[in-house]
Every structure is written in structure tokens, then in C-alpha cells.
Amino acid sequence: MKDRANGKVILIGAGPGDPDLLTVKALRIIQSADVVVFDRLVSPEIMALVPPGTRRIDVGKMPGFHTVPQEVINELLVDLAGQGLTVARLKGGDPLIFGRGSEEAAELRDAGIEVCYIPGITAAQGVAASTGVPLTHRGLATGVRYVTGHRARDASLDLDWVSLASEQTTLVVYMGAANIAEISTELMRHGLPETLPVMAVASATTPRETRLVSTLDCIAADVALADLPAPVLFVIGHVVSLYRGREADLSTALIVEPLRMHIHA
Ligand SMILES: C[S@@+](CC[C@H](N)C(=O)[O-])C[C@H]1O[C@@H](n2cnc3c(N)ncnc32)[C@H](O)[C@@H]1O
């Protein structure tokens, strides 16, 4: 019988997919926890590291829900930790970058549950390493911004287009696949050149990795044609001109060559 007072939740960044990109600490906790609660984005390769006897709960798909509401996940975590269990809460990438980790932590703390974080490699870093495209580069980008390309139903994208349309800053768009047409149009309308290079990478760092290199004026059409499988990350900016295709690839990732070779034509 577990002691209720010992229950805790550890919010763990599982990284972009490659299990070798897990931190040593994350692996240790995954292998010692009583229960692993995981999201859709956690790769099968990482779930294969969970010991066979450990209980697993997939909150990407729970019976009765198309998308599991955050409140239901919060209640589940409070309930499990309340039973005295050590809960490994696995999230894709880093839990504090578009991961709702801080929302879960706040709910747990309000319920008197001990909670802590283990960082993970965020998708942007995974994409940079696997494609060889840096996020900053002297002479090409003095900074980088991570933005969400997701919008709540019926709402317009709440982004500061004026400040985002900067050629000196690499723009990394998470959750942007459905809205890439609007994003690219707005960026051009606010001054970015049509020829600015853009890279879309699906399932980065996994054996399913797929890359597409295009330009701001063509990215929406190219992505629609390629029908990239989720999750997809966009890197927009001059750094993408450093993409060297297969030569840059040090992994076993599958590469779909760019549909339009604007950059290396
Ligand atoms: C809800 S956000 C979670 C981000 C995550 N917490 C992180 O730090 O990477 C989901 C988005 O992350 C991006 N993403 C996560 N993993 C990815 C991967 N392996 N390849 C490409 N994009 C990824 C996609 O843009 C996806 O729509």
C-alpha cells in the first residue's frame, strides 16, 4: 500500500522523438516511476523504454474523448499522485515550451501535490540538429523566436506580425501546419520577402522524419501537396539557406527532397 504523502508528479520533457535525446534524469525516472502518463507526441521509440510492468496511460486518446480536456488530465494526475504513486508525466519536447506543463503544475500544487520538472529538448533544437540548419548564424540571424501557429476555434491568429516580420530573426512556428497559408501571407504583407527560405520538418529526429524546403510564397502550396504527417515544425528565415540536404544528415532519417528547389536550384 502506497503512502498518500509520498505521491508526486514529475513533468518530463521527452524531447522531439529520438530516445537518445532523452536526458539521463528523464530515463531514470521513466524507468523507476509507478505510472507513466504520456501524450500523443511521445514517440513509440521512447515508450519502448518504459519497463513492461509499468502502468501506462495514454492521455492522447482516452476512452470517451476525441481530445482529452486538460481538466480531465489534471484530475487524473491529482488522483494518481493522491494514491501515493510516483507519476512520470511525459510530454513531447520540453514541458515548458508550448507544453502546458506550467498549467498542470499549478493545478497539482493547488491540490497539494508535489511536482517538479525535467527539461527536454524542444522540437526547434531537434530540427536544427537533425537538418544542420542553425537557429542563429552570424550574418544571417541575430536571434530566434518560437511562436505558436495554432488558433482557438474561430479566432484569428493572435500574433504580432509587425515584430515577427524581421529578416534578422529566425522564426520557428510550432503547431502551424493548419495555418501556414495565413502565416506566410501575413509575414509577406508585413514586409518579409517572398523568396525568404522556409523549411518544414515532420517527425524530426525519428525514423519518420520528412523535410521540405521552400520559400515564403510557396510554402503553403508545397506543404499541402506534400501532405506532411504531424507533427510539423516550420523554420522561417535566412538560416534555412544553409540547408545542405543529405550531406547534412548524420542520422538514419528518411528525407523527402524539397518539392521546389528554390534554394539549391
Ligand atoms: C503542443 S506543441 C508541443 C511542443 C513541445 N513541448 C516541444 O517543446 O517541442 C506541438 C508542436 O510541436 C512541434 N513538434 C513537436 N515534436 C516535433 C517533431 N518531432 N518534429 C516536428 N515538429 C515537432 C510541432 O509543431 C507540433 O505541432
The ligand as an SDF file (V2000), in Angstrom:
LIG
                    3D

 27 29  0  0  0  0  0  0  0  0999 V2000
    1.8750   21.2290  -28.4190 C   0  0  0  0  0  0  0  0  0  0  0  0
    3.3570   21.6280  -29.2170 S   0  0  0  0  0  0  0  0  0  0  0  0
    4.4770   20.8670  -28.1280 C   0  0  0  0  0  0  0  0  0  0  0  0
    5.8860   21.3720  -28.2460 C   0  0  0  0  0  0  0  0  0  0  0  0
    6.8540   20.6440  -27.3390 C   0  0  0  0  0  0  0  0  0  0  0  0
    6.5440   20.8950  -25.9550 N   0  0  0  0  0  0  0  0  0  0  0  0
    8.2900   20.9990  -27.6380 C   0  0  0  0  0  0  0  0  0  0  0  0
    8.9510   21.5990  -26.7820 O   0  0  0  0  0  0  0  0  0  0  0  0
    8.7660   20.6600  -28.7220 O   0  0  0  0  0  0  0  0  0  0  0  0
    3.3060   20.5390  -30.6030 C   0  0  0  0  0  0  0  0  0  0  0  0
    4.1000   21.0570  -31.7810 C   0  0  0  0  0  0  0  0  0  0  0  0
    5.4920   20.8600  -31.5690 O   0  0  0  0  0  0  0  0  0  0  0  0
    6.1300   20.6260  -32.8020 C   0  0  0  0  0  0  0  0  0  0  0  0
    6.8220   19.3310  -32.7270 N   0  0  0  0  0  0  0  0  0  0  0  0
    6.9520   18.5590  -31.6410 C   0  0  0  0  0  0  0  0  0  0  0  0
    7.7060   17.4780  -31.8960 N   0  0  0  0  0  0  0  0  0  0  0  0
    8.0720   17.5750  -33.2020 C   0  0  0  0  0  0  0  0  0  0  0  0
    8.8550   16.7780  -34.0680 C   0  0  0  0  0  0  0  0  0  0  0  0
    9.4510   15.6460  -33.6590 N   0  0  0  0  0  0  0  0  0  0  0  0
    9.0100   17.1820  -35.3490 N   0  0  0  0  0  0  0  0  0  0  0  0
    8.4350   18.3080  -35.7850 C   0  0  0  0  0  0  0  0  0  0  0  0
    7.6910   19.1070  -35.0080 N   0  0  0  0  0  0  0  0  0  0  0  0
    7.5100   18.7600  -33.7300 C   0  0  0  0  0  0  0  0  0  0  0  0
    5.0540   20.6700  -33.8800 C   0  0  0  0  0  0  0  0  0  0  0  0
    4.9970   21.9760  -34.3740 O   0  0  0  0  0  0  0  0  0  0  0  0
    3.8160   20.3510  -33.0750 C   0  0  0  0  0  0  0  0  0  0  0  0
    2.6460   20.8390  -33.7140 O   0  0  0  0  0  0  0  0  0  0  0  0
  1  2  1  0
  2  3  1  0
  2 10  1  0
  3  4  1  0
  4  5  1  0
  5  6  1  0
  5  7  1  0
  7  8  2  0
  7  9  1  0
 10 11  1  0
 11 12  1  0
 11 26  1  0
 12 13  1  0
 13 14  1  0
 13 24  1  0
 14 15  1  0
 14 23  1  0
 15 16  2  0
 16 17  1  0
 17 18  1  0
 17 23  2  0
 18 19  1  0
 18 20  2  0
 20 21  1  0
 21 22  2  0
 22 23  1  0
 24 25  1  0
 24 26  1  0
 26 27  1  0
M  CHG  2   2   1   9  -1
M  END
$$$$
